[in-house]
């Protein structure tokens, strides 16, 4: 059965996933959302996470199961590196499958293109601002599971995003930082064009 048939109800053979009661086998915890908060995500972020989940289920996990099965048939498992590594890798894959499944279950997909042309900052906006020291920055406000700081993307629950959300182009805002309060000015707000990815 393929992942597309199992999506939403993942069934795994536990014979290949639990070897011992090590501490690293505890159920992983989801990153915390604000109290009463939603797990907002863009359609592109949702698609990336879903593609990773399906690849793990359809491709990577079956390959590792096959290796573990082969290694187990070779006899002594206590010194069999393929078996030991394979079991460890299966636990990692299963934890990732569990994590991605839970995140997709609680995801609320929001298309930022619905705000195209708006001067107000909402989820999915790309915002250019300047701080009191004259440093200009640009950030895109995305979901917790898709934001990548190396690409100037911030989670919608980050301090900068919380300061910017609902503001308008031209607004002066107070950003709380570890060094104290910093005044920032919103220079521009952009959203994706509807129908373009």
N, C-alpha and C positions, 0 to 999 in steps of 0.2 A: 504494500500500500504506500502511495506517495504522500508527501507532506501536504499537497493540495487537498487530499482527501481527509487528512488528519487535522488540518489547521483548525485551531480553536479547541481541539480535543486530542492533544498529543499523547500517544500511547507509546511507552518505551519498555523494552524488556529489561527488567531490573537485574537479571542475572549477570549482566555485563557492566553494571554501573556501581555497585556497592561492594567493596572488598573488605573494608574495615570500618571501625567507628572513629577514624581520625578526626581531629578538630576541623580539618579543611573540608570535610564533607557536610558541615552544617549548611542549612538552607541560606543562601545569600540574601542579604537585605537590600531592598530597593532604595535608591537615593531618596531622601525625604522630600516630599512636596509640601508647600505651605499648608497649614491647617485649612481644610475645606477647599484647597486648591485643586486645579485640574492639571492633567498632563497634556498640555497643548503641544501640538506638533504640526509641521507643515506637511502637505501631501508628499513632497519630495522626501522629507525625513522619514515619514511613515513607510514609503516605498522602499527606501534603503534598508530600514530595520527589518521589514518583512522579507526582503530578498536575502538578507543575511540569515534569518531564521530558516527559510526554505532551503538554502544551500547547506546549512548545518544538518538539517533533517534528511534531505535527499542525497547529499553527496558525502560530506565529511564524516558524519557519524557511521554510515554503513561501511566506509573504508576502514575506519579504526576498529569497528566490531569484527571485521574480517581478519585484520591483523591480530587482534587479541585471541580470536578463535584459533587461528593458525598457531600462535605462540603457545596457547594452552595445550594444544595437541602434541607439543614437543616434549612433554614430561614435566620435570621439576620446575615449578613456577617461582620458587623462592629466589633463584639466581638467574631467571630469564629476563633479560633487559627489555626485550620486545614486549613481553607480557606486562611487566611492571610499568613501563612507560605508557603502553596502550591503555591500561586500566586508569592511569592518572589522566591521560588525555581524554578518555571517555567521561570521567567525572567533570573535567573542565567544560567539555562540550555540553553535557547535560545541564550544568549550572547555567551556561550561557543560553541554552534553549529555554530553560525555565525563566530566566531573567527577561529575555526578549518577548516571550509569550505573555508574561505578566504586564510588561510595559505596553504592548499592543492592545491588551484587553482594556486598559484604563486610558488609552490615548484618545484625545479629542482633536480630530483633524480640523485645522483652521487654514483656509487658503488666504494668504495675505494680499493676494491680487484684488480681493473684494474692496480694499481700501485705496486702490490705485487712484492717484490724483489728490488724495487727502493731504492736508498739512498737519493733521493730528497724528500722534504716535500711538500705534497699536502693535499687537503681536505681528511679527514678520517685517516690521519696518527696518529700513536701512537709514540710520540717522548720522548726520555729520554735525559735530559740535566742537566748540572751542572752550578750553578752560581758562581760568583767571591768569594763567601764566603764558597764554598765547599759543598753547599747544593744541593743534587741531587733530581730531580723531574721527573715525567713522566706524560704527558698529552696526551689526544686523542682529535684531532681537529674535531668537529662535527658542525652540523647546529644550528642556533639560537633556533629553537623549540625543539631540542632534547638533547642539552648539559646539563649535570648534574654535577655541581661542586663537589658534595659529592662523585662522582665516578671518579674524576680527569679528567673530560671532560670539554673542553672549546669551546666556540663558535668561529667560524672561523673569526669573526670580533673583537675578544678580542685583547688587546695589545700583549699578549704573542703569540697568533696564528699569528697575522700580522707580528710579528718579525720572527717567525719560517718559515712561508710559503715561499717556493721556495729555502730555504737553503738546505744544504747537511750535511750528517753525517760528523763530524769533524770541521764544520764551527764555527768560533767565531763571535758572534753577539752582538749588543748593544740593550739592552732592556730598554725602557724608563719607569720608575716607578715614583710614587709620591715622593719617596725619592731621585730621581735622576737617572742617567744612571748606569745600572748594566751590566757587561759583562757576557754572557752565552756561553757555548760550547755545541754543539749538540753531544751527545754520540751515539745515535742509532735512526734509523727510521724503523718502522714496519707497515705493512699493513695486513689486513685479507687475509687468503688463499682463492683464488677463489673457489666458490662452497660451502663454509662453512659459516654458520650463527652463 
